[in-house]
Amino acid sequence: MTLANYINDLLYRYDCVIVPNFGGFVTNKIGARVNTTTHTFYPPKKQLTFNAYLQHNDGLLANYIASSKNISFEEAVTFIAEEVAQWNEKLETTSVTVASVGSLSLNEAKQVVFEPNLSSNFLTESFGLAEVSTPSVERVKEVTIKSLPTTEENKKTIPLYVRRAAAAAVFIGIAYVGWNGVQNQQQQVLANQEEAVEKKIQSATFVIENPLPTINLNVSKEARNFHIIAGAFQEEHNAENKLAELQDKGYDASIVGKNGLGLTQVAFASYATKVEARKALEIIKESVSEDAWLLAK
C-alpha cells in the first residue's frame, strides 16, 4: 500500500491524520443539507481540509503503518519520509492525488493547495447514503371559464370551438361532482368496516395453549487480559488525565484497576493474546515510551 492509502484508511476512524514534515488532513462533521438551486439532497459527511502547519509526528500514522506492514516504528517513519520526498518532487511539476481523499498542488506562492474529493464521504454513520436529486415542481395557475350568454345573437358571434370548450368544462364539472360523491360513499363504507373490525379485535381473547420455550443464548466476549501499562497514579484525576491524553492520540486506552500499592494503572491498549501484546509493546517502547511494560491479569 502507498502512503495515500494509509491516510485514506485512517480518516474513516480519526478526525485528524498528520503526515510528518508535510501537513495534516483535518475533518469536520457537517449535517445533511439541500441545494435549492439544483434540488439535490446531500447526506451528513466529514468535510476535509488540509493544514500545512500540522507537521509534528504524533505517532498515529507511523504506528498504523508499522502494524500493517509488520515493521518497526523507525522503518515506518523512513517509509513516510521517502513518500513525502516523492510528493514534494512531483508537486514541482504536477499535482498529487491522495487516494480518494483529494489532490494536492502548488500555487504561485509555492504553497500547498488541497482540493478535496467531493464524492468521498469518510463519515461511517452515512455509509450507504448517497446524494439525491429531484426534478423541480412547477405550479400551474388555475384558469376560470366564465359562463357565456345564451342569447341567439351571442351564439352567432361566439366561435364554435369556444362553445365546445365551455360545454366540455361543464360536463367535466358534473362528472367530477358525481365521482366525488361515489368516492365519499366508498370511504364511508370502508370506515364502517374498519370500525367493525377494530371492535372485534378489542373484544377478542387470544389464548396460547403451548407457548414457545424460552431460548437462552450465551455469548462469550473475548477477554483481553494482557495490558500495556503507560503509568500508575496515586491520584485518580491524574489517571483520568493520562487516559484522555492517550485516547486523543488514537490509542484504545483504558484504566485496568489498581495494583497492590493502591495505584491506578492506565494502559495504552489491551490484547487477548500475549503474542499480540508483546508485538504492540515492542512498537510502543521504541516509539513512545521506554517505561511501558506488560501486565497479565
Secondary structure as UniProt FT lines:
FT   HELIX           3..10
FT   TURN            11..13
FT   STRAND          16..19
FT   TURN            20..22
FT   STRAND          23..30
FT   STRAND          33..35
FT   TURN            36..39
FT   STRAND          40..42
FT   STRAND          45..51
FT   TURN            52..53
FT   HELIX           60..69
FT   HELIX           73..91
FT   TURN            92..93
FT   STRAND          96..98
FT   TURN            99..101
FT   STRAND          102..106
FT   TURN            108..109
FT   STRAND          112..116
FT   TURN            118..119
FT   HELIX           124..126
FT   TURN            127..128
FT   STRAND          132..133
FT   HELIX           152..157
FT   HELIX           160..203
FT   STRAND          226..233
FT   HELIX           236..248
FT   TURN            249..250
FT   STRAND          254..258
FT   TURN            260..261
FT   STRAND          264..271
FT   HELIX           274..287
FT   TURN            290..291
FT   STRAND          293..296
//
